[in-house]
Amino acid sequence: MTSNFPLFEIILQEIKSTVLNEYSFDEQEKLAEKIKLLDQQGHEIVLAIIRNYQLQIDHFEFHEVPYEAKTVKNGYRFFVNKLPTQLLYMINHFVNLHIEKQHEEKERNNFLLNK
Amino acid sequence: MTFHNYTFNVNFKDGTETTVLCYEKFSSPEILHPLIFCQGATCYVDELTPEFAQDILSRTSVTHLVVYNYRGLNTGRTNVPKINQYSTKLLADDLNQIVHFCEMNIWKRFTKISFAGYSFGGVIMQEYLRHFGDKRIRSMVYVLSLCFRCCRLDYRKLIDYAFRYQRYVKNEDKKHENFTYENYEEHTKYWNKKQIKKKLLVYQSLSMIFDRIFDRHSCVFTQQDLNIPILMITAKGDEIFNYDKNKDCLSNHYPPKLFKHVHLTGSQHNIFWKDPIFISNYFVDFYKQFD
């Protein structure tokens, strides 16, 4: 099957072998802090992952707001404790990859600046 | 899975021009695993079998597979004033420049890269490790190649192999002897390439032999504590890098948990060309285990 969202499929595939334990309160806090560090593109992809998970895995209705999210002035506010464990693992995996990418890009850009 | 490939020219610091070919699969920027493949002696970028590249991209996490022409293959000029200045160190420096070029222009990040080298390519890969360290390296695969500073190259067999190669080339030559208006361009290209290869093979063989003779006690694997996974594929019938007749430093000194060795019985040095998919199967298992 071809996917419109390859990143979602890759992340889902990569966490398949992970044992999914419930996220503790501390782990949830830590994840929320990491998400805050992401750039705008990262935030958009996290939202896309949540939305895709809601539709593709949990088979929610298209018009339903995902996982009791609240609409705020700048977009949506999600509550980490309302998200399914597998989705949290996926988001965590993506966040780690994205932070690494941001870091590696920054290294390269700094190199170009100092050249 | 969607792939595409593109070639471009790169100039080394001294102005020597080379060609780089990149096979890339459609992925997301977050998922990045580049592989630089160092080919055998005098191999042009278009001589890496596309089946091999596509198999690696479709069955492993590799997102970019890069091959490049060695110094001198593009124009026939190595840009070194004396033949003894064409050293494995010079080729390792070229590889470092290719890595740097790709970081700046292809994947645009400073990320860890997997290396793989077939035959002479393994020599260059090892020299890169010696001069630039393992900071940028994710993993390494030796294909029909050994630590060239420690192994005893069987020169008599090497000559046998060269004669066999000459016989193979003779048959190829016959196909390109009859020029017609339609095939003129293709045939001219073949003969030009052949002339360049002939000259470069002397440079490459001598660089390997001299560096081994005069600098044999500087094997990177016995001197440094490296922490990268290594796969070594050897063949029982290998005429050049024969594992059975050599005590290889890798299998003796390298940490066993990071080292995987596959010894092919009933295969020779040319198995990579004869059956590339057979070889890529070992890459798939290795990347699954260590990635």
HADDOCK unambig.tbl for C-alpha pairs under 7 A between the chains (distance, minus, plus):
assign (segid A and resid 6 and name CA) (segid B and resid 27 and name CA) 6.73 0.50 0.50
assign (segid A and resid 7 and name CA) (segid B and resid 28 and name CA) 5.76 0.50 0.50
assign (segid A and resid 97 and name CA) (segid B and resid 30 and name CA) 5.69 0.50 0.50
assign (segid A and resid 98 and name CA) (segid B and resid 30 and name CA) 5.67 0.50 0.50
assign (segid A and resid 101 and name CA) (segid B and resid 30 and name CA) 6.10 0.50 0.50
assign (segid A and resid 104 and name CA) (segid B and resid 109 and name CA) 5.10 0.50 0.50
assign (segid A and resid 104 and name CA) (segid B and resid 110 and name CA) 5.05 0.50 0.50
assign (segid A and resid 104 and name CA) (segid B and resid 111 and name CA) 6.27 0.50 0.50
assign (segid A and resid 105 and name CA) (segid B and resid 108 and name CA) 6.67 0.50 0.50
assign (segid A and resid 105 and name CA) (segid B and resid 109 and name CA) 4.66 0.50 0.50
assign (segid A and resid 105 and name CA) (segid B and resid 110 and name CA) 6.70 0.50 0.50
assign (segid A and resid 107 and name CA) (segid B and resid 110 and name CA) 6.59 0.50 0.50
assign (segid A and resid 108 and name CA) (segid B and resid 109 and name CA) 5.66 0.50 0.50
assign (segid A and resid 108 and name CA) (segid B and resid 110 and name CA) 5.85 0.50 0.50
